[in-house]
Amino acid sequence: MSIGCIITVRMVVFLQASSGLKYLWVLTIKYRCHNGLMSCL
């Protein structure tokens, strides 16, 4: 997992911290990173 992915995940978690969608966002990004996409967005 690249530094970019880690930063993106942290940013998304922070932005969604007050939302119930937080976990969905994290899982989606982890899934995309795991599958080797260059961009996590």
Residue frames as qw, qx, qy, qz and C-alpha x, y, z in Angstrom:
[[0.000, 0.889, 0.458, 0.000, 0.00, 0.00, 0.00],
 [0.467, 0.411, -0.005, 0.783, 1.59, 3.23, -1.15],
 [0.183, -0.254, -0.378, 0.871, 1.95, 6.43, 0.88],
 [0.253, -0.076, -0.298, -0.917, -0.59, 8.06, -1.42],
 [0.539, -0.350, -0.702, -0.306, -3.15, 5.41, -0.58],
 [0.443, -0.360, -0.629, 0.528, -2.52, 5.79, 3.15],
 [0.035, -0.149, -0.117, 0.981, -2.90, 9.58, 2.94],
 [0.380, -0.177, -0.489, -0.765, -6.06, 9.26, 0.87],
 [0.535, -0.389, -0.750, -0.013, -7.60, 6.79, 3.32],
 [0.325, -0.339, -0.492, 0.733, -6.79, 9.04, 6.27],
 [0.107, 0.041, -0.112, -0.987, -8.26, 12.08, 4.49],
 [0.473, -0.268, -0.617, -0.569, -11.45, 10.24, 3.61],
 [0.502, -0.400, -0.720, 0.264, -11.86, 8.88, 7.13],
 [0.184, -0.251, -0.306, 0.900, -11.37, 12.38, 8.52],
 [0.244, -0.024, -0.284, -0.927, -13.86, 13.93, 6.09],
 [0.604, -0.256, -0.597, -0.462, -16.44, 11.20, 6.72],
 [0.206, 0.090, -0.797, 0.560, -15.83, 10.95, 10.48],
 [0.352, 0.116, 0.451, -0.812, -19.31, 12.28, 11.31],
 [0.672, 0.228, -0.291, -0.642, -21.00, 10.09, 8.72],
 [0.838, -0.097, 0.497, -0.204, -22.24, 6.52, 8.79],
 [0.819, 0.568, -0.079, -0.019, -20.65, 6.11, 5.36],
 [0.172, -0.809, 0.561, 0.009, -17.18, 6.27, 6.92],
 [0.637, -0.249, 0.729, 0.041, -16.71, 2.51, 6.97],
 [0.760, 0.536, 0.369, 0.008, -18.03, 2.07, 3.45],
 [0.307, 0.916, -0.260, -0.007, -15.54, 4.65, 2.17],
 [0.323, -0.653, 0.684, 0.010, -12.63, 2.95, 3.97],
 [0.742, 0.036, 0.669, 0.010, -13.59, -0.51, 2.74],
 [0.668, 0.721, 0.183, -0.025, -14.03, 0.75, -0.82],
 [0.181, 0.890, -0.419, 0.004, -10.63, 2.44, -0.89],
 [0.489, -0.466, 0.737, -0.003, -8.88, -0.53, 0.74],
 [0.797, 0.297, 0.525, -0.023, -10.49, -2.80, -1.84],
 [0.553, 0.833, -0.028, 0.010, -9.35, -0.60, -4.72],
 [0.069, -0.810, 0.582, -0.022, -5.80, -0.29, -3.36],
 [0.678, -0.227, 0.698, -0.044, -5.67, -4.05, -2.76],
 [0.776, 0.467, 0.422, 0.046, -6.57, -4.60, -6.40],
 [0.630, -0.119, 0.319, 0.698, -3.58, -2.53, -7.51],
 [0.285, 0.859, 0.324, 0.275, -5.20, 0.59, -8.92],
 [0.488, 0.243, -0.154, 0.824, -2.78, 3.51, -9.11],
 [0.172, -0.352, 0.106, -0.914, -5.35, 5.99, -7.78],
 [0.095, -0.256, -0.884, 0.380, -7.42, 5.38, -4.67],
 [0.269, 0.256, 0.200, -0.907, -9.91, 8.10, -5.48]]
